[in-house]
Amino acid sequence: MFIGYIQNNEDKAEQTRQYQAVQAFAKEQELKLDCVYSDYAFANIKEMILPETEGIVIFNISALGDGLAQIKENLDDFFKGIDIAIDVRSNLISQNVKKVLKKRKNEGVKLGRPLGALIKKRLDGKEEEIRKLLAQNVTKAEIARRFNVTRNTVFRFVKRNNLEEKDASHA
């Protein structure tokens, strides 16, 4: 659930401007706001709205509190709420996956990768290219960045495929 928050004040034209700005931003970001709350103080409504909220669009961050400490506290509360929502969602997904897998297993479906199945690795087929890079003294860290893998993946791949020529003077 995405919500908007504008600070309630005496100037109705300003309140309308804030509301329109929040709606325009949400539309630009392709967010569907479930509602826009308005109050004199964010603290008055945060307990009500934060537990259910995935995101909040605020016209003016200073509306979250009278000072930086209060703004930080309100943002911390919001992020705690997001963390809780993420945990709940992850647990629900996990429970659903376990239920589906149990059902499939009970139906006799063999789960998992077949024994002996070959797994395509990210660096498979790139042996010559990596050998040339190593010959040009390109570091393994740079190779890892170029192929979007970890350095350890490159180290293991080079060792497993004997891609690095040993210097005879170090023998």
C-alpha positions in Angstrom: 0.0 0.0 0.0 1.4 3.4 -1.0 0.1 6.5 0.7 0.6 10.2 0.5 1.0 12.7 3.3 0.5 16.4 3.2 0.7 18.8 6.1 -2.7 20.2 7.1 -2.7 24.0 7.5 -5.1 26.9 7.4 -4.3 27.8 3.7 -6.6 25.6 1.7 -5.0 26.7 -1.6 -1.6 25.5 -0.2 -3.1 22.2 0.9 -4.6 21.7 -2.6 -1.2 22.5 -4.2 0.5 19.9 -1.9 -2.1 17.3 -2.7 -1.7 17.9 -6.5 2.0 17.8 -6.2 2.0 14.5 -4.3 -0.5 13.0 -6.8 1.6 14.2 -9.8 4.8 12.7 -8.3 3.1 9.4 -7.7 1.7 9.3 -11.3 5.2 10.2 -12.7 6.7 7.3 -10.7 3.8 5.0 -11.7 2.7 4.6 -8.1 -0.9 4.1 -7.2 -1.6 6.0 -4.0 -4.3 4.2 -1.9 -5.0 7.5 0.0 -3.5 10.8 0.9 -3.5 11.7 4.6 -3.6 15.2 6.0 -2.9 16.2 9.6 -1.2 19.0 11.5 1.4 16.6 12.8 2.6 13.3 11.2 3.0 11.9 14.7 -0.8 12.0 15.1 -1.3 9.5 12.3 1.9 7.5 12.0 0.8 4.6 14.3 -2.3 4.2 12.1 -0.7 4.3 8.7 2.9 2.9 9.0 2.2 -0.8 9.7 0.4 -1.3 6.5 2.5 1.0 4.3 5.0 -0.1 1.6 5.8 3.5 0.6 5.0 7.0 1.5 5.0 10.2 -0.7 5.5 13.3 1.3 5.3 16.8 -0.1 7.7 18.3 2.3 10.0 16.2 4.5 10.0 18.9 7.2 6.3 18.0 7.7 7.6 14.8 9.4 8.6 16.7 12.5 9.6 19.9 14.2 13.3 19.1 14.1 15.8 16.8 12.5 15.7 14.4 15.5 11.9 14.0 15.2 12.1 13.7 11.4 14.7 10.9 11.8 12.6 9.2 14.5 9.6 9.2 12.2 11.6 7.9 9.3 13.1 5.2 11.5 9.6 4.1 12.5 8.6 4.0 8.8 11.6 1.9 7.9 10.9 -0.5 10.8 7.4 -0.9 9.4 8.8 -1.7 6.0 11.2 -4.3 7.5 8.3 -5.9 9.2 6.2 -5.9 6.0 9.1 -7.5 4.1 9.6 -10.2 6.7 5.8 -11.0 6.7 5.8 -11.1 2.9 8.9 -13.3 2.8 7.4 -15.7 5.3 4.1 -15.9 3.4 6.0 -16.6 0.2 8.1 -19.2 1.9 5.1 -21.0 3.4 3.4 -20.9 0.0 6.4 -22.4 -1.8 6.7 -25.1 0.9 3.0 -26.0 0.5 3.3 -26.2 -3.3 6.4 -28.3 -3.1 4.9 -30.7 -0.5 1.8 -31.0 -2.7 3.9 -31.8 -5.8 6.0 -34.3 -3.9 2.8 -36.0 -2.7 1.7 -36.2 -6.3 4.8 -38.1 -7.1 6.7 -35.4 -8.9 10.5 -35.8 -8.5 11.8 -32.5 -7.2 15.2 -30.9 -7.7 17.8 -31.1 -10.4 18.4 -34.5 -11.9 21.5 -36.3 -10.7 24.4 -35.6 -13.0 22.7 -32.7 -14.8 25.2 -30.3 -16.3 24.9 -26.8 -15.1 25.7 -24.0 -17.4 28.1 -21.6 -15.7 28.5 -17.9 -16.4 32.1 -18.3 -17.6 31.7 -21.5 -19.6 32.8 -20.9 -23.2 34.8 -17.9 -22.2 38.1 -19.8 -21.6 40.0 -18.2 -24.5 38.9 -14.7 -23.8 39.9 -15.1 -20.1 43.2 -16.6 -21.2 43.9 -13.6 -23.4 43.0 -11.2 -20.7 45.3 -12.9 -18.2 48.1 -12.8 -20.8 47.5 -9.0 -21.0 48.0 -8.9 -17.2 44.4 -7.9 -16.6 43.7 -8.7 -12.9 41.2 -11.3 -11.9 39.2 -8.7 -10.1 38.9 -6.7 -13.3 37.9 -9.9 -15.2 35.3 -10.6 -12.5 33.9 -7.1 -13.0 33.8 -7.5 -16.8 31.9 -10.8 -16.5 29.7 -9.7 -13.6 30.9 -12.6 -11.3 32.8 -12.7 -8.0 36.6 -12.8 -7.8 36.4 -16.2 -6.2 34.5 -17.5 -9.3 37.2 -16.2 -11.5 40.0 -17.7 -9.3 38.2 -21.2 -9.3 37.5 -21.1 -13.0 41.1 -20.2 -13.9 42.4 -22.9 -11.6 39.9 -25.6 -12.8 40.6 -24.8 -16.5 44.4 -24.3 -16.1 44.1 -20.9 -17.8 47.1 -19.3 -16.1 50.5 -20.1 -17.4 53.0 -20.8 -14.7 56.2 -18.7 -14.7 59.1 -21.1 -14.9 61.2 -18.9 -12.6 58.8 -19.5 -9.8 58.9 -23.3 -10.1 
